Amino acid sequence: MIIDTHSHLDGEEFADDLPEVIQRAKDAQVEKILVPNVNLQGLPHLIEVCDAYPDYLYPMIGLHPEDVKDDYQTQLDQMFVLLKENPNRFCAIGEVGLDFYWDETYRNQQLEAFEQQIQWAKQFGKPLMIHARNAFEEIVEIMERHRDDQLEGVFHCFTGTEDEARKLLSFDGFKLGIGGVLTFKKSTLPEVLKNAVPLSRIVVETDSPYLAPVPHRGKRNESAFIIEIVRRLTEIYACNWVNIATETKKNAYFLLR
């Protein structure tokens, strides 16, 4: 059985056929799915979706860096109240981090929001689900300031170099989230994993509805497609399917404590 550690099943892309999507995931031996939050506005719907599938869908809470705007502090304040009222309702603080890919208009606000949410993780003993795009050095710099034996989480959607993998894995409580990019023809990720990342330090994810793996590339992604990622990992680590599924599931358990 497999744990999909990152799937946006609360998105409008799944509004018309979520029961079928869930059933296909179960048929593909996906045992549990973790659902990241992106903003305050969508949080009630995310919780509603997860409540419809108890012990199968697990919600996170957090402000995605692309949703950091002028009202970011208001959003954070209201999320914090919800987290404080019922910390056991959420499996992780996420999806949080930095994203300077499109523009840096809210660069300082993103930095501040990320720092605040790291503090939430420490205060409530929750893992972090970290998003980083065009912001690797900034992420590492902030994480170094907060380096702590108790801090743990996932560097979501890792697609970096061997050196970047080693830097991220220097944070002992963290795993790398590996998704559909692993299956892309020109991806360098297989070699990076082979040379720099032990199987014990990865979890698998789909990031549905985005980044569908080959042979589904270009289509709406869904959790059932995670089997393609597991299949590629069997080639990289020279293990059978059961070994990869079992190990990555074990690696993901800390997200569900």
ZICORBEL-V880783 format. One record per backbone hydrogen bond with DSSP energy under -0.5 kcal/mol. NH is the residue of the N-H (numbers start at 1). CO is the residue of the C=O. E is the energy in kcal/mol with one decimal. If there is no record, write none. Layout:
nh: (NH NH)
co: (CO CO)
e: (E E)
//
This chain:
nh: (2 4 4 5 5 7 8 9 11 14 15 18 21 22 23 24 25 26 27 28 29 30 31 31 32 33 34 35 36 37 43 43 44 46 47 48 49 50 51 52 53 54 56 57 58 60 61 64 64 67 68 69 72 75 76 77 78 79 80 81 82 83 84 85 86 89 90 91 93 94 94 95 96 98 100 107 110 111 112 113 114 115 116 117 118 119 120 121 122 123 124 125 126 127 128 129 130 130 131 133 139 140 141 142 143 144 145 146 147 151 153 154 155 156 156 158 158 165 166 167 168 169 170 170 171 172 174 175 176 177 178 178 182 183 184 187 192 193 194 195 196 197 198 201 202 203 205 206 207 208 210 216 219 221 225 226 227 228 229 230 231 232 233 234 235 236 237 238 239 244 245 246 247 248 249 250 251 252 252 253 253 255 256 257)
co: (29 2 32 3 204 34 208 7 8 11 12 14 17 18 19 20 21 22 23 24 26 25 2 29 2 56 4 58 34 94 39 40 40 42 43 44 45 46 47 48 50 51 53 53 33 35 92 38 62 64 65 67 69 71 72 73 74 75 76 77 78 79 80 81 82 86 87 59 127 61 92 129 129 131 133 104 106 107 108 109 110 111 112 113 114 115 116 117 118 119 120 121 121 91 152 93 128 154 96 98 135 136 137 138 139 140 141 142 144 148 173 128 175 130 154 155 177 161 162 163 164 165 166 167 168 170 171 153 201 155 176 203 179 180 181 184 188 189 190 191 192 193 196 198 199 176 178 6 6 6 207 213 216 209 222 223 224 225 225 226 227 228 229 230 231 232 233 234 234 240 241 242 243 244 245 246 247 248 249 249 250 252 253 254)
e: (-2.8 -0.5 -2.3 -0.9 -2.2 -1.9 -2.9 -1.8 -1.8 -1.9 -1.5 -0.9 -2.2 -2.8 -2.2 -2.4 -1.9 -2.4 -2.5 -1.4 -1.7 -2.5 -3.3 -0.7 -1.1 -3.0 -2.7 -3.1 -0.6 -2.0 -0.5 -1.0 -0.6 -2.2 -2.5 -2.2 -2.7 -2.4 -2.7 -1.2 -1.4 -0.6 -1.6 -2.5 -2.1 -2.0 -2.0 -2.1 -0.6 -2.0 -1.3 -0.8 -1.9 -2.2 -2.7 -2.7 -2.1 -2.4 -2.7 -1.7 -1.7 -2.7 -2.9 -2.3 -1.7 -1.7 -1.2 -2.6 -2.9 -1.1 -0.8 -0.5 -2.5 -2.1 -2.5 -1.8 -2.8 -2.3 -2.2 -2.8 -2.5 -2.1 -2.3 -2.1 -1.9 -1.8 -1.6 -1.9 -2.0 -2.9 -2.8 -0.9 -1.7 -0.6 -2.1 -2.6 -0.6 -3.0 -3.9 -1.7 -2.5 -2.5 -2.5 -2.3 -2.7 -2.4 -1.4 -1.2 -1.0 -0.9 -1.8 -2.8 -2.7 -2.0 -1.1 -0.5 -2.3 -2.4 -2.4 -2.1 -2.4 -2.5 -0.6 -0.8 -1.5 -1.1 -2.1 -2.1 -2.5 -2.5 -0.6 -2.8 -1.8 -2.0 -1.5 -1.5 -1.8 -2.8 -2.3 -2.3 -2.4 -1.7 -0.5 -2.3 -1.4 -2.3 -2.0 -1.0 -3.2 -0.6 -2.5 -2.7 -2.3 -2.0 -1.9 -2.0 -1.2 -1.8 -0.6 -2.3 -2.3 -1.7 -2.0 -1.7 -1.0 -1.7 -2.7 -0.6 -1.2 -2.0 -2.6 -2.7 -2.7 -2.6 -1.9 -2.3 -2.4 -1.2 -0.5 -0.7 -0.9 -2.0 -2.3 -0.8)
//
